[in-house]
């Protein structure tokens, strides 16, 4: 089925949007002349900055992301975004993610003639797809392309690096490195409570890596206080770790998605919780040690990159330091052999 224009809709978080990029690239390759738009929210939009597969990026606001703005003003702004989309006259709209009434309604509001998504055929979705068996989110999103004759396995995740940000972190890291050893980025932030690992365990892990002497540690975290009701940060935990290790580690906050991407791009190995940094690491092709709950590991593991997934149930906090350190040491040893 030939299409001249298509718009993807992705309402959720960073990892969900990163896992949609293989589908976007597949459409670009199958229909090189097609106009490709993507509708995202203001929180996850930076993930697509610099993505050359996309012609138009539309950004709407969620009221919870703008506590100082009235709900009416947010809704009016979003109405104008949909007006702009409808004026473009997209042939098809693809609703990324599991079915929800809001997602289906967004798909309808684009004005596209062909509206694809998971769920049952109705007023909103006139080309509904059966969700079927569980699989990685990249595969799940890719299956929504079947009505357009695109099948097979998705390619790798697609992510552009802000060159100015990358150079900034490189300039910070270069003088702080102790030797030409692999850099292990330890990303300590995760918004969801069950995905967080205790501070004392991060300290134990960093103690093991620095004591081993075969790698440098780069600590990264979301700035701000853990008590922030909107976007909790890890400033207090980061300060404790920095006070403990001093100049034995490098430590830089990542105040934006672009800065997180840039910081992780300067590493060789990434230790990450089940959050956006996991999928960013995978998109960057980094050796990734992922700490996840068992159910999430089935669908959200690092896609198409060298990885070790360590799980616990029901909370990540139960993962042992020794297991994480063992996985990191294996990657450090492997990195050393690759340079011999």
C-alpha positions, -999 to +999 in steps of 0.1 A: +000+000+000+017+032-012+015+062+011+024+098+004+024+110+040+022+094+074+022+107+110+034+087+140+019+094+174+038+086+206+024+100+238+046+082+264+081+084+277+117+085+264+122+048+260+089+043+241+098+070+216+134+057+211+119+022+204+097+037+177+126+050+157+132+017+138+097+018+125+101+055+114+133+045+096+116+016+079+089+039+065+115+063+053+133+035+034+101+020+020+086+053+009+116+076+004+094+104-010+068+103+017+063+131+042+068+117+077+055+136+107+057+126+144+034+139+172+051+138+206+048+155+239+072+183+252+090+158+275+101+132+250+105+155+219+143+160+223+147+123+215+140+131+179+161+162+176+184+158+146+166+127+133+169+129+095+141+104+089+115+130+100+101+159+080+079+175+107+078+173+144+046+184+162+048+189+200+018+190+223+018+197+260+006+176+289-009+198+317+012+180+344+043+191+326+033+228+329+021+233+365+023+271+362+000+272+332-038+269+332-053+238+318-074+258+294-043+275+280-027+241+275-058+226+258-060+257+235-023+253+225-029+216+218-060+224+197-038+246+175-013+218+171-040+194+158-053+222+135-018+224+120-016+186+115-050+185+098-040+212+074-012+190+063-037+163+052-018+131+062-027+099+044-021+077+074-017+080+112+000+053+133-008+051+170+024+039+188+019+019+219-008-002+235-044+008+230-058+037+251-089+058+243-068+089+244-043+076+219-071+064+196-088+098+198-055+115+190-052+094+159-087+104+148-080+141+155-051+141+130-077+138+102-058+110+085-078+087+063-060+055+074-057+052+112-037+023+124-033+011+160-037-017+184-073-025+195-106-031+178-118-013+147-140+016+157-146+053+148-111+062+159-091+033+145-103+021+111-073-002+105-070-019+139-042-045+145-044-074+169-017-069+196-009-106+197+019-121+218+042-099+239+076-089+225+101-061+226+085-027+222+105-021+190+089-052+175+055-043+188+056-008+172+071-023+140+041-046+135+019-016+131+036-012+096+022-045+083-009-028+067+016-009+045+035-040+034+065-035+058+074-067+076+104-084+092+126-076+121+132-039+131+166-025+127+186-007+154+174+023+174+181+057+159+194+086+179+213+118+169+239+134+192+239+171+198+275+179+188+278+210+210+267+190+240+290+161+231+320+184+228+311+200+262+311+166+280+342+155+262+359+187+274+348+179+310+358+143+309+392+145+291+412+162+319+393+142+346+402+108+333+430+090+351+443+069+322+433+056+288+409+030+303+373+023+294+348+047+308+319+031+328+290+054+330+268+048+360+234+063+356+217+064+390+183+081+382+149+064+376+115+080+381+096+048+391+102+036+426+104-001+418+131+006+392+154+024+416+185+008+432+196+017+467+223+044+471+245+021+492+245-005+464+256+021+438+284+030+463+294-007+465+294-011+428+316+020+422+339+009+450+344-024+431+350-007+397+375+019+411+392-007+433+396-030+402+416-002+386+408-012+350+382+014+342+372+050+350+338+058+364+315+085+350+286+092+374+255+108+357+222+118+373+191+139+368+196+172+387+172+185+413+158+172+446+141+138+451+112+157+466+103+175+434+067+163+426+071+168+389+105+154+380+124+140+409+162+143+407+191+127+425+211+157+436+213+144+472+225+109+462+250+123+437+264+145+464+269+116+487+287+096+461+309+125+451+318+131+487+327+095+491+349+091+461+362+126+454+385+127+424+385+089+420+354+093+398+340+118+372+306+132+381+284+154+359+246+160+360+225+157+329+199+185+330+183+176+296+178+146+274+203+160+249+229+163+277+222+127+289+227+114+253+259+134+250+273+122+283+266+085+276+281+088+241+314+096+259+314+062+277+322+027+267+300+008+291+268+019+307+252+007+339+216+018+339+182+013+356+151+006+336+144+041+323+152+063+293+190+060+298+187+022+291+173+028+256+196+058+249+226+035+257+212+009+234+207+034+206+243+046+210+255+010+207+271+009+242+278-023+261+249-020+285+243-035+320+206-031+327+189-035+361+153-045+355+123-062+371+116-096+355+084-087+337+098-055+322+129-073+309+107-094+286+097-063+265+121-035+273+156-051+273+184-032+255+176-036+218+203-047+193+234-038+215+258-059+236+241-062+270+237-080+302+202-078+318+201-085+356+166-089+371+148-092+403+111-094+412+092-074+422+118-046+428+152-038+413+164-030+448+168-067+454+196-071+428+229-079+443+260-056+439+281-087+431+259-096+401+261-061+386+299-058+392+305-092+376+287-081+345+306-048+344+339-066+349+332-090+320+326-060+297+358-042+310+378-074+304+363-078+269+371-041+261+407-047+271+410-078+249+396-058+220+424-033+223+452-059+225 
